[in-house]
Amino acid sequence: GKNFPNSEDYYPAASKRLGEEGTPIVKVCIGPNGRPSEEPSIATSSGSARLDEGAIKLAKAGRYVAGTIDGQPSTDCFSFRVKFELK
């Protein structure tokens, strides 16, 4: 989303030093209050535990809007990619 943290801010320092790049996919479930209803998890690993952990930290820092069903706030789960790429 547009109010989402920048992945660069969550790029693990050790991964940068080692030249690790990757694109983990994070699954997040958002409750009716707009907050995660459970811990974010890795749906598809980047192949690096460090990058996966950075993606989870980014997901926890994100701001979310609750989903709705027939106008009522509901719990909604979705997945998104976090791209860690060296510049």
WOVENQUI-V238753 format. One record per residue. N is the residue number from 1. PHI is phi in degrees with one decimal (NA if undefined). PSI is psi in whole degrees, -180 to 180 (none if undefined). NEAR is the number of other ideal C-beta (glycine too) atoms within 12 Angstrom. Layout:
n->[N:N]
phi->[PHI:PHI]
psi->[PSI:PSI]
near->[NEAR:NEAR]
This chain:
n->[1:2:3:4:5:6:7:8:9:10:11:12:13:14:15:16:17:18:19:20:21:22:23:24:25:26:27:28:29:30:31:32:33:34:35:36:37:38:39:40:41:42:43:44:45:46:47:48:49:50:51:52:53:54:55:56:57:58:59:60:61:62:63:64:65:66:67:68:69:70:71:72:73:74:75:76:77:78:79:80:81:82:83:84:85:86:87]
phi->[NA:-73.5:-95.3:-90.9:-60.3:-81.7:-59.9:-58.6:-69.4:-114.2:-70.9:-59.9:-57.8:-63.8:-65.4:-62.6:-60.3:-87.4:73.5:-78.4:-129.2:177.5:-136.3:-69.2:-110.0:-104.4:-104.6:-130.3:-113.6:-108.5:-82.1:-59.8:-86.3:82.4:-109.1:-56.3:-86.7:-155.4:-62.1:-59.0:-134.5:-87.8:-80.8:-139.2:-71.0:-79.7:96.3:-125.7:-60.4:-64.1:-66.2:-60.7:-64.7:-60.7:-66.5:-66.9:-61.4:-61.5:-61.3:-66.7:-82.4:-68.1:-106.0:-127.3:-115.0:-63.4:-76.5:-133.0:-126.6:51.6:82.3:-99.1:-57.5:-143.6:-82.1:-137.0:-111.4:-153.9:-122.6:-148.4:-88.1:-121.2:-96.0:-105.8:-137.8:-73.3:-84.9]
psi->[171:-24:22:148:154:131:-28:-35:-17:9:116:134:-41:-38:-39:-46:-38:0:23:133:156:171:81:153:124:137:131:136:124:128:177:-22:1:6:153:133:-11:169:136:150:163:117:-40:121:151:-12:-7:121:-35:-46:-39:-43:-40:-39:-38:-41:-42:-45:-39:-31:-14:157:137:160:133:144:164:149:120:40:-6:135:141:167:133:135:144:165:151:155:145:114:118:112:128:136:none]
near->[14:8:11:22:20:17:32:18:17:29:33:30:15:16:28:21:11:16:15:25:23:30:25:38:25:38:27:35:25:28:19:19:14:21:20:27:21:15:15:32:22:30:23:19:21:30:17:25:18:27:38:31:28:37:42:29:25:32:36:23:22:29:18:28:20:21:22:14:11:7:8:11:19:19:22:22:20:21:20:25:23:42:23:36:19:17:9]
